[in-house]
Amino acid sequence: LTIDIQDALGRESSLSLVVDNIEVTVEREIVTLEGEVYREEEKMTAGDVATAFAGEDNVNNYLRVVHNAR
């Protein structure tokens, strides 16, 4: 499940700048997303991708939105 979600995140073009910052862990069918993204939309998209695999009640989206230093 972890690899499936990581692969799906990698295919999501809107996450291309932050996908390497997203850590996916699965424990007892609960998916946890941790790391940093630059926009709230990226956090929501990553959460939606994980939810598609694990179900709405099985995702903890702990991604933090930080300002992009570009």
C-alpha positions in Angstrom: 0.0 0.0 0.0 2.8 2.4 0.8 4.5 1.9 -2.6 1.1 2.2 -4.4 0.5 5.6 -2.7 4.0 6.8 -3.3 3.7 5.8 -7.0 0.4 7.6 -7.3 1.8 10.8 -5.6 4.7 10.7 -8.1 2.3 10.6 -11.0 0.4 13.6 -9.8 1.9 16.5 -11.8 0.7 19.2 -9.3 2.9 17.5 -6.6 6.1 17.3 -8.8 7.9 20.0 -6.7 7.2 18.4 -3.3 6.7 14.7 -3.8 10.2 14.0 -2.5 9.2 15.8 0.7 6.2 13.6 1.4 6.8 10.5 3.6 4.1 7.8 3.5 3.8 5.3 6.2 1.2 2.6 6.8 0.5 0.9 10.1 -2.6 -1.3 10.7 -4.2 0.0 7.4 -3.8 3.6 8.6 -1.9 5.8 6.2 0.1 8.7 7.6 1.4 11.5 5.4 4.3 13.6 6.9 6.6 16.2 5.5 6.4 19.7 4.0 4.6 21.1 1.0 4.5 24.7 -0.3 0.7 25.2 -0.8 -2.5 24.1 0.9 -3.6 22.7 -2.4 -0.7 20.3 -2.4 -1.5 19.1 1.0 -5.1 18.5 0.0 -4.2 16.7 -3.3 -1.8 14.4 -1.4 -4.5 13.6 1.1 -7.0 12.9 -1.7 -4.5 10.5 -3.4 -4.0 8.6 -0.1 -7.7 8.5 0.6 -8.4 6.9 -2.8 -6.3 4.0 -1.7 -7.1 3.7 2.0 -10.5 5.3 2.5 -11.5 8.6 4.1 -11.3 7.4 7.7 -7.9 5.8 7.3 -5.6 8.8 6.4 -3.8 11.0 8.8 -2.6 14.0 6.8 0.1 15.6 8.9 1.7 17.5 6.0 2.9 21.0 6.9 2.5 23.9 4.6 5.7 26.0 4.5 6.6 29.0 2.3 8.5 28.2 -0.8 11.9 29.8 -0.7 12.0 30.4 -4.4 
